[in-house]
C-alpha cells in the first residue's frame, strides 16, 4: 500500500551520485584523434543540448589529454573556441565534427 502523499506528481529527486554519474557519462561523447604539425591531439567532445540544425549540436565541450580546453561553437563566421587555442586546431576539430555528423 502506497503512502498517502505518493502520487505521479511527486517523483523522487535524483541523488547527487546519480547526477554526477549522468554528467560524467560519455555515452554521447565523440572521441577525437587528430595530428597537426606533427603534434597529436586526442580526447573527446561532449555535445550540448543546443541544436544548430536537426541532429547537429551547436556547441561542444572540448577535452584534450583529459583536460578541459573550452567550448567550441559554430557561428556564421565559422568555429569559435571559448579559450585561447590555435585557429588551425579549432578548424581541424570543426572539420572532424562536420565529417562525424555527415
ZIQUILIN-V454260 format. One record per backbone hydrogen bond with DSSP energy under -1.0 kcal/mol. CO is the residue of the C=O (numbers start at 1). NH is the residue of the N-H. E is the energy in kcal/mol with one decimal. If there is no record, write none. Layout:
co:CO nh:NH e:E
co:CO nh:NH e:E
//
This chain:
co:3 nh:6 e:-1.0
co:15 nh:19 e:-2.2
co:16 nh:20 e:-2.4
co:17 nh:21 e:-2.2
co:18 nh:22 e:-2.1
co:19 nh:23 e:-2.3
co:20 nh:24 e:-2.6
co:30 nh:45 e:-2.3
co:32 nh:43 e:-2.4
co:34 nh:41 e:-3.5
co:36 nh:39 e:-1.2
co:39 nh:36 e:-2.6
co:41 nh:34 e:-2.7
co:42 nh:65 e:-2.9
co:43 nh:32 e:-2.4
co:44 nh:63 e:-2.2
co:45 nh:30 e:-2.7
co:46 nh:61 e:-2.7
co:50 nh:58 e:-2.7
co:53 nh:56 e:-2.4
co:56 nh:52 e:-2.3
co:56 nh:53 e:-1.4
co:58 nh:74 e:-1.8
co:59 nh:48 e:-2.4
co:60 nh:72 e:-2.9
co:61 nh:46 e:-2.2
co:62 nh:69 e:-3.5
co:63 nh:44 e:-1.8
co:64 nh:67 e:-2.2
co:67 nh:64 e:-2.1
co:70 nh:62 e:-3.1
co:71 nh:82 e:-1.9
co:72 nh:60 e:-2.5
co:73 nh:80 e:-2.7
co:78 nh:75 e:-2.6
co:80 nh:73 e:-3.0
co:86 nh:90 e:-1.9
co:87 nh:91 e:-2.5
co:88 nh:92 e:-2.0
co:89 nh:93 e:-2.5
co:90 nh:94 e:-2.4
co:91 nh:95 e:-2.6
co:92 nh:96 e:-2.1
co:93 nh:97 e:-2.4
co:94 nh:98 e:-2.3
co:95 nh:99 e:-2.3
co:96 nh:100 e:-2.2
co:97 nh:101 e:-2.1
//
